[in-house]
Amino acid sequence: MDKTKKCDYCSRDINVHYTICPLCGGHLRDKGEQLPPACPRCRTPLEVHMAGKEEYDLCPSCSGMWLDRGEFRVVTSEYDVYRKEEVEGEYLNPPAKDAVEYIPCVRCGKMMNRKNFGKISGVIIDECGRHGVWLDPGELEKIRHFIADGGLERAQDREIEKTRMELKDLATKVDQTAFTQKIIHFWNLKRWLFGG
């Protein structure tokens, strides 16, 4: 049984499970059989809708939306949000839903991960690392409002502050370790000199 495949970019043999080639860094396309797109919530077949040049898979029953990885990056890019929308009012985190429900990926059928968009938005999205993102009704608008209200900058500021504090703690630990090593070496030298 062959456990390797050819990289799309460098044509070298790599593990069949890799999504990024470790030899050239190319992102590999998923060539496995994909499921017919159906809503992971109500199992209704998804319908393709065009909005300008963008193509979205929408559920006609529950109004959920499937976005492939590239499509999600485009609609949540700051450039796209600021170019297209006039958002009024301050963004407020939505209340958390009661029940946590994991849903399968529209493309591969594996359970998707749940994550808080931007780490602080309060909008919990369902994401398949290989294929894309499922958004329940209204989540795209909340994400775009969060971005337009400066949410990504606040998330970045929090990450910078967290990293700064971690570096400060690490510097303190390094100083304490260096001081301890000096004391140990001092006492070893004293024992050697005085035969203690």
N, C-alpha and C positions, 0 to 999 in steps of 0.2 A: 504494500500500500504506500503510495507516494505521499510524503508529508511536506513536499515543497511545491512552490509555484514560481513562475518567472515574474520578475518585477516589470511593470509596464514601462519603466523609464530606463533602467540600466540593464535589463534582460538577464540579471543574475538570479540564481536560485535562492529563494528565501522561504521561511516557514509559512505554511498556508494560512495561519491564523493572524499574521501581521497585517496591519492596516497602513503602516508607514514602513517603507523600506529602510532597514538599519544601515544599508550600504550607501545609498544616495539621498535618502530623506524624502523620496517621492511619496505622495499620498496615493494609495492604491484604490482602485474602484472595486466596488463589491460586485462580483460577477455571479454570485449565487442566485438561485431562483428567488424572486421576490413575490410576496403574496399580493393578490389583487387588493388594491387599497380599500380598506373598510374602516369605519369609525371604531376605535378601540373601546368606546363607551357603549354605544347602542348597536354596533355591528352592521350599520347601514352602509352600503357602498358609497364611497366618496365621489363627489362630482368636481370636475376641474373647472375653475373660474379664472378668467384673465382680468388683471387690473394693470393696464398699461402693458409693459413688457413682462410683468411678473405673472407667474402661474401658481395658483393655490389650489389645494385639495380641500374642499369644504364638505361637511356633513349636512345634508338637507334636513335631517331630523333634529339634531341638537345644536347645530351651528358651530360645532367645533372645527378647528382648522389644523391641517398638517402642513408643515413647512420643512422642506429639505434643508440640510445644513447651510448651503449657500444662500438660499432664500431667506432664512432666519437672520443670517448676518446682514443681509441687505436691508431688511425692514427694521432692524434694530440698530442700524448704524446711526451715529449722531448726525452725520451729513444728511441722511434721508429724513430723519425726524425733523430737524430744524428747517429743511428745505420745504417740506410738505405741510406742516401743521402749525396752526396757531393754537396753543394750549393755554387756557386761562385757569387761574387758581393754583393753589399749592397742592402738590401730590401728597395724599394721605395713604398710609399702608392699609390695605384691605384687611378685614378680620380673617383669622385663620378658619379654614373649613373644619368641621367636626371630625369626619372620618377620613383617614388616609387610605387611598386606593391606588395601587400600582396597576398600570395598564400596559398592554403589549405594544411594541413598535408596529406601525402601520406597514412597514416594508419587510421586516424580518420575523416578526412575531415574538421576539424576546422581550422580557419585561424591561421597561424603561426606568431610568433613575429620575428621582424627583429632586429639583434644586430650586433654591431661591434666586431668581434672576438678579444679577448684580450684587448678590449676598445680602442686600438690605432692603430690597424693593417690597418684599412681602408677597410678591407674585410667584407662586410655586408652579414651575413648568415641568412637564414630563419630557425627558430628553433621551434619545438613543444616540450614543456616542458615534455611531457609524452612519446613521441615516438622517436624523433630523429631530424636530421638536413638535409635540402636540400641544396646542393651545386650546383651552376651553373657551366658551363664548366670553368676550369682553377682556380676555387677558392681554391680547395684543394692544388694545387701546390703553390699558393700565401700564404696560411696559413702555409704550411710546410717551405717555404722560410722565412717567418716572424719569425717562431720559431727558425730555424737554425741560423738566423742572430742575435739572442739574443733579439727578440722582447718581449718575455714573461718576461724576466728579467727587461727590461725597463718599462714595464707596472707595474710590482711589485714595482719598485723603485718609480714610480710616485704615486702609492697608498700609499706607506710608507711616502713619503714627504707630501702628502695631509693630511694623518692622523696626522703627526707630527705638521703641521700648525694648524689643528683643535684643537689638544690638547693644543697647545701654546695659542690660542685664548681663549679656555675654562679656562685655568689657569689664564689668565689676567682678565677675567670676574669674576672668583671666588675671586681673590684678591680685585677687585673693590667692590664687594658685601660685603666682610668681612670688608673692610675699612668703607663703608657706615653704616654697622650695628654697628661698634664701635662708630662712631660719634653719631648715633641715641641714643645708650645706654648712652653715655657720657652726652648728653643734657638732657635725662630723669632723670639721677642721679642728675644733677645740679638743675633741677627744683624741685626735691624732697627735696634736701638739703636746698635750699634757698627759697622754696615756690613760685617759679615763674610760 
